[in-house]
Amino acid sequence: MSGSMTSAPEQASLRWLALLLAMASLAACGPAEVVVKGNFPAPLMQKIPITLGVWYDDAFAHHEFFEEAKTKTESDWLVRTGEAQVQMWDTLLDGMFTRVVHMSARPGPGQMNPTVDAVLIPQVEELQYAIPAQTSVKVYEIWMRYKLQLVTTGGNPIADWTMTAYGKTPTAFLQTDQEAVNLAAVMALRDAGANFATTFTKVPAVQAFLQRKLGTPGEAAP
């Protein structure tokens, strides 16, 4: 018998070790994943005295973006923003309107939705992000463009406009790239909230709607 031969238990252990190494290798090849989490303060403003409905479609409520690595030394990125989007917009709208109601279905003819004055439908139309040129500098930038629709409960258009938001990691002194991406996304969402709060009543079609509904220009104090 040669001393280099292994017993059956040893062979099983080696096969198990090889399997674990293979699984670890596959896991290492997976994308860098970030589920965006953060705090979003409510706006400090005089509330607009209407009941606003809001509808988040599935693409918005589960929004994510995937970026494939351009070189072998980089990682793929999967960033999930849906949960944070809903959290930010819920907080924002509750602070802007006297009452906010979530629709049970997308506004349209024959839908059994609650009675509201109008329904807001936000959508992420485009998202871009920039990664640092040097991996040691963890400063990321995220830019988003929203498509915003204000409609009746029957789905008839009231106003339709776009809005942009921008976020940048405010410091390079973070532990991981994932933390830097998360913080950039949170900053972009906060910027979206601030932009919406300050520009909503300035959209001409929205102004006209509020004039008809309230008999005033509808300007809300910031």
C-alpha positions as CSV (number, residue, x, y, z in Angstrom):
1,M,0.0,0.0,0.0
2,S,1.3,3.4,-0.9
3,G,1.4,6.0,1.9
4,S,-0.1,8.6,-0.5
5,M,-3.5,6.8,-0.7
6,T,-6.4,8.3,1.3
7,S,-9.2,6.4,3.1
8,A,-12.8,6.7,2.2
9,P,-13.6,9.1,5.1
10,E,-10.7,11.3,4.0
11,Q,-11.8,11.3,0.4
12,A,-15.4,12.4,1.5
13,S,-13.9,15.2,3.6
14,L,-11.8,16.4,0.6
15,R,-14.8,16.3,-1.6
16,W,-16.8,18.3,0.9
17,L,-14.0,20.8,1.2
18,A,-13.8,21.2,-2.5
19,L,-17.6,21.8,-2.6
20,L,-17.3,24.5,0.0
21,L,-14.5,26.2,-1.8
22,A,-16.5,26.2,-5.0
23,M,-19.5,27.7,-3.3
24,A,-17.4,30.4,-1.7
25,S,-15.9,31.1,-5.1
26,L,-19.4,31.5,-6.7
27,A,-20.5,33.7,-3.8
28,A,-17.4,35.9,-4.3
29,C,-18.4,36.5,-7.9
30,G,-21.9,37.7,-7.0
31,P,-22.8,41.4,-7.2
32,A,-22.2,43.9,-4.4
33,E,-25.7,44.4,-3.0
34,V,-27.1,47.4,-1.2
35,V,-30.6,47.7,0.3
36,V,-30.9,51.4,0.8
37,K,-31.8,52.4,4.3
38,G,-31.9,55.9,5.9
39,N,-33.9,58.5,7.8
40,F,-36.1,61.0,6.0
41,P,-37.4,64.0,7.9
42,A,-40.8,65.4,7.3
43,P,-41.0,68.8,5.7
44,L,-41.7,71.8,7.9
45,M,-44.4,73.6,6.0
46,Q,-48.1,74.6,6.1
47,K,-50.0,71.6,4.9
48,I,-52.0,71.8,1.7
49,P,-55.7,71.3,2.7
50,I,-56.6,68.5,0.3
51,T,-56.9,64.7,0.6
52,L,-54.2,63.2,-1.6
53,G,-54.2,59.7,-2.8
54,V,-50.9,58.0,-3.8
55,W,-50.2,55.0,-5.9
56,Y,-46.9,53.2,-6.0
57,D,-46.7,50.7,-8.8
58,D,-44.7,47.5,-8.4
59,A,-41.7,48.9,-10.4
60,F,-41.5,51.8,-8.0
61,A,-42.2,50.0,-4.7
62,H,-39.5,47.4,-5.6
63,H,-37.2,49.7,-7.5
64,E,-33.6,48.5,-8.0
65,F,-30.8,49.1,-10.5
66,F,-28.1,46.8,-11.6
67,E,-24.7,47.8,-13.0
68,E,-22.5,45.2,-14.6
69,A,-18.8,45.5,-13.9
70,K,-16.8,46.9,-16.8
71,T,-13.6,45.2,-15.9
72,K,-12.6,42.0,-14.1
73,T,-11.2,43.9,-11.1
74,E,-14.6,45.6,-10.5
75,S,-17.8,44.2,-9.0
76,D,-21.3,44.1,-10.3
77,W,-23.7,46.4,-8.3
78,L,-27.3,45.7,-7.3
79,V,-28.8,48.6,-5.4
80,R,-32.4,48.2,-4.1
81,T,-34.1,51.6,-3.5
82,G,-37.8,50.6,-3.5
83,E,-38.3,50.3,0.3
84,A,-36.5,53.6,0.9
85,Q,-38.4,55.3,-1.9
86,V,-41.7,54.4,-0.3
87,Q,-40.5,55.4,3.1
88,M,-39.3,58.8,1.9
89,W,-42.4,59.6,-0.2
90,D,-44.8,58.5,2.6
91,T,-43.1,60.8,5.1
92,L,-42.9,63.6,2.6
93,L,-46.6,63.5,1.6
94,D,-47.8,63.1,5.2
95,G,-46.0,66.3,6.0
96,M,-47.3,68.2,3.0
97,F,-51.1,67.4,2.9
98,T,-53.8,67.3,5.5
99,R,-54.6,63.6,4.6
100,V,-52.8,61.0,2.5
101,V,-54.5,57.8,1.4
102,H,-52.9,54.8,-0.3
103,M,-54.8,53.6,-3.3
104,S,-55.8,50.0,-3.5
105,A,-55.3,49.9,-7.3
106,R,-53.9,52.1,-10.0
107,P,-56.4,54.9,-10.7
108,G,-58.6,54.1,-13.7
109,P,-62.2,53.7,-14.8
110,G,-64.2,51.3,-12.6
111,Q,-61.5,51.0,-9.9
112,M,-62.8,50.7,-6.3
113,N,-60.4,53.2,-4.8
114,P,-61.1,55.5,-1.8
115,T,-62.5,59.0,-2.5
116,V,-59.7,61.6,-2.7
117,D,-59.2,65.0,-4.3
118,A,-56.3,63.7,-6.6
119,V,-53.9,60.9,-6.9
120,L,-50.1,61.2,-7.2
121,I,-48.2,58.5,-9.1
122,P,-44.4,58.8,-8.8
123,Q,-42.1,56.8,-11.0
124,V,-38.3,56.6,-11.3
125,E,-37.7,57.3,-15.0
126,E,-33.9,57.2,-14.9
127,L,-31.1,56.6,-12.5
128,Q,-27.4,57.2,-13.0
129,Y,-24.4,56.8,-10.6
130,A,-20.7,57.6,-10.7
131,I,-18.2,55.5,-8.8
132,P,-14.9,56.8,-7.6
133,A,-11.9,56.7,-9.9
134,Q,-9.8,55.3,-7.0
135,T,-11.3,52.6,-4.8
136,S,-9.6,54.2,-1.8
137,V,-11.9,57.2,-2.1
138,K,-15.4,56.1,-1.3
139,V,-17.3,59.1,-2.7
140,Y,-20.3,58.1,-4.9
141,E,-22.8,60.2,-6.8
142,I,-26.4,59.3,-7.7
143,W,-28.7,61.2,-10.0
144,M,-32.4,60.4,-10.5
145,R,-35.1,61.7,-12.7
146,Y,-38.7,61.2,-11.6
147,K,-41.8,61.2,-13.7
148,L,-44.7,62.6,-11.6
149,Q,-48.4,62.3,-12.5
150,L,-51.3,63.9,-10.7
151,V,-54.6,62.2,-11.8
152,T,-58.2,61.8,-10.8
153,T,-59.4,58.6,-9.2
154,G,-60.7,57.7,-12.7
155,G,-57.2,58.1,-14.1
156,N,-57.8,61.4,-16.0
157,P,-54.7,63.5,-16.1
158,I,-54.4,66.7,-14.0
159,A,-50.7,67.4,-14.2
160,D,-47.6,65.6,-15.6
161,W,-44.0,66.7,-15.0
162,T,-40.5,65.6,-14.3
163,M,-38.2,66.3,-11.4
164,T,-34.5,65.5,-10.8
165,A,-32.6,64.7,-7.6
166,Y,-29.0,64.4,-6.8
167,G,-27.0,62.8,-4.0
168,K,-23.3,62.6,-3.2
169,T,-21.6,60.7,-0.4
170,P,-20.5,63.6,1.9
171,T,-17.4,61.9,3.2
172,A,-14.8,59.4,2.0
173,F,-14.2,58.1,5.5
174,L,-16.6,55.2,5.5
175,Q,-15.9,51.5,6.1
176,T,-17.2,50.0,2.9
177,D,-18.2,50.9,-0.7
178,Q,-21.7,49.6,0.2
179,E,-22.0,52.2,3.0
180,A,-20.9,55.0,0.6
181,V,-23.5,53.9,-2.1
182,N,-26.2,53.7,0.6
183,L,-25.4,57.2,1.9
184,A,-25.4,58.7,-1.7
185,A,-28.8,57.2,-2.4
186,V,-30.2,58.5,0.9
187,M,-28.9,62.0,0.0
188,A,-30.5,61.8,-3.4
189,L,-33.8,60.8,-1.9
190,R,-33.7,63.6,0.6
191,D,-33.0,66.0,-2.3
192,A,-36.0,64.6,-4.1
193,G,-38.2,65.3,-1.1
194,A,-36.9,68.9,-0.8
195,N,-37.4,69.5,-4.5
196,F,-40.9,68.2,-4.5
197,A,-41.9,70.1,-1.4
198,T,-40.7,73.4,-2.8
199,T,-41.8,73.0,-6.4
200,F,-45.1,71.1,-6.2
201,T,-47.4,74.2,-6.0
202,K,-45.3,76.0,-8.7
203,V,-46.1,73.5,-11.4
204,P,-48.6,75.4,-13.6
205,A,-51.1,72.6,-14.0
206,V,-51.0,71.9,-10.2
207,Q,-51.5,75.6,-9.5
208,A,-54.6,75.6,-11.8
209,F,-56.0,72.5,-10.0
210,L,-55.5,74.0,-6.5
211,Q,-57.1,77.2,-7.7
212,R,-60.2,75.2,-8.8
213,K,-60.2,73.1,-5.7
214,L,-59.4,75.7,-3.0
215,G,-60.3,79.0,-4.7
216,T,-56.7,80.2,-3.9
217,P,-53.4,80.1,-5.8
218,G,-52.5,77.2,-3.6
219,E,-49.1,78.4,-2.7
220,A,-48.0,76.6,0.5
221,A,-45.6,78.2,2.9
222,P,-42.3,76.4,3.1
